[in-house]
Amino acid sequence: MSDKTSSSATDGERVSPSPEFRKQATVKSMAEYKRLYAESVTNPEKFWNAQAKELLQWRKPWKKTLEWKEPQAKWFVGGKLNVCENCVDRHLGTPRENKAALIFEGEPGDQQTLTYKQLHVEVCKFANVLESLGVKKGDRIAIYMPMTCEAVVAMLASARIGAVHTVIFGGFSSESIKDRVNDCQAKIVVTADGGWRRGSVVPLKQNVNKAVTGCPTVTNVVVVKRIGNRVSMKPGRDVWYHTLMHDASHKHTAKAFDAESPLFILYTSGSTGKPKGVLHTSGGYLMHTTITSKYVFDLKESDTYWCTADIGWITGHSYVTYGILSNGATNVIYEGAPNFPDVDRFWDIVERHRVTIFYTAPTAIRAFMKWGDKHIKKHDLSSLRLLGSVGEPINPEAWKWYHKTIGGGRCPIVDTWWQTETGGIMITTLPGAAYSKPGSAGLPFFGVVPKVFDDDGNEVRKGKNGKLVLTSPWPGMLRGLYGDKKRYKETYWSEYKGVYFCGDGCKQDKDGYFWIVGRIDDVLNVSGHRIGTAEVESALVGHSGVAEAAVVGRPDELKGSAVVCFVTLKEGVRQSDAVRTELRNHVGEVIGAVAKPDEIRFAQALPKTRSGKIMRRLLKDIAAGKEIHQDTTTLEDIKVVKQLQEQG
Ligand code: 6R9
């Protein structure tokens, strides 16, 4: 049922925070967590009203805290704020203004630090640049960048002028850029001449050039000089970032925008069709990311925080840019790969920058485990005080290794369950309050009401598997799918009446801890990245040699899930390794390297029921090398199964 590593334990071990950590934590006891949680769910409006006043800076107070007409939520209705002002301007004139907001380290080792004051100058200038290019409130801007300060500046500048950004992960292909830019009709693309990855140049500008010839709405491409290589610039359309910035004024007055004005669209894979544009708005989203950063990471302005996620994913939006800067902490960003020039690169960064909070994905943790402890022991990691995990379930073995080897046994680990759609963390353990159970994400965050349902919409008993749902609205929830109201309702609100279904399987143990089992829809979680099987299938059948394709996940120790494809070729195309390689590369070109199949198996036909449905469960078992116990009597052609098994 699941594509992920999951724990067999129901109740698990308990690991409590140390007395020293507890003493300094924002929430210090389970009793305090329980009190705050109870307040947040018995009277959510009162709770969020107070939090929003305390944690954010508003230009105009709201009239109503929540307006809920399922499935449409509006938070802080009538209130006005500027998201960028909350993340940047409000730290000016305080002791924070001269401390580092961003510490950037490039893969080749170059570094750049921007204090809050300097970040403010850059953001104001780029806001002026965008306005001079004709960008207005509500216009869409695509950002296809390496992890550099300019990427964060572009997001904040977009927020500052009320534009809507859509960040496209730098590992995606031209085809993916084109689809996203056209779907949201972006006016501007912000990119770079390239980015560094494992010592090679990622040809970002070249990919954009290829994409935008098919994007009629794009008027300008702004190009950051990162590498200094020669790139082709189209006169009249393409402009250098540094030229525009040189001439731009550093004075920019931020306007106030409605709490519900759109902040960004982020495309994510679903179980059907093309990626969906998840839409987030301003006040509620900033509220959710600010409060979770403060409580879950126990974030203080004295912290040097490092989240290894790329801004191309939701984690990079919520916990690199918005939630962290809004709290005035120091934020480390790193451009490149974890194993360049060597497998200890991350620990070298932690040591040199004295990182105190470190947030990464289980797939990375498992890779470090494999590479060996000796690379870690070389470094002084004593600055760390808290560790986080996100993106997929963390297996208890990896959890314990992370706790001992990286955290020196002293750092609490927060395993954080959430999604692109939820905007911010939903299930976790507050680090000074609750014990952790390795393998369980933990307890609901304030205002979050998760339940585990069976297929009929009844709550299952504790300890039993079911589907994870969220039964009441929360501030950071998506407001819809861009331009597709119907799909929003169908995707999230139609499995059960009146509740949000997230696509994950889950059980809750008798202590109330939630154990996420993984996706139960046709979405794979590959190294913490969401890939729709339908997307990979559509890429494969888009190749001239392919007649039919079915894609499933196979549990993988390192990546969580591996992509396994079953393919039938067209008449006259011979099965060969060369075709396999060609198909792998083809998927890489259509979607991006993250989606490249791990395995391709050929067959004369795919196993189907007599009514013509591909038997996916059977394919999953074949991919996993399991014996087939399922009823195959409905199968049209039993020979096919054998053929596919033989290629394992
Ligand atoms: C933030 C992010 C969302 C899916 C989600 C679930 C899986 C994320 C998890 C986790 C178990 C955790 N997931 N965090 N599963 N434990 N701590 O990853 O967003 O890319 O949208 O993925 O990732 O399956 O439904 P997104």
Boltz pocket constraint, residues with backbone or C-beta under 6 A from the ligand:
constraints:
  - pocket:
      binder: B
      contacts: [[A, 268], [A, 313], [A, 314], [A, 315], [A, 389], [A, 390], [A, 391], [A, 392], [A, 393], [A, 394], [A, 415], [A, 416], [A, 417], [A, 418], [A, 419], [A, 420], [A, 421], [A, 427], [A, 441], [A, 502], [A, 503], [A, 504], [A, 516], [A, 518], [A, 519], [A, 525], [A, 528], [A, 529], [A, 530]]
      max_distance: 6.0
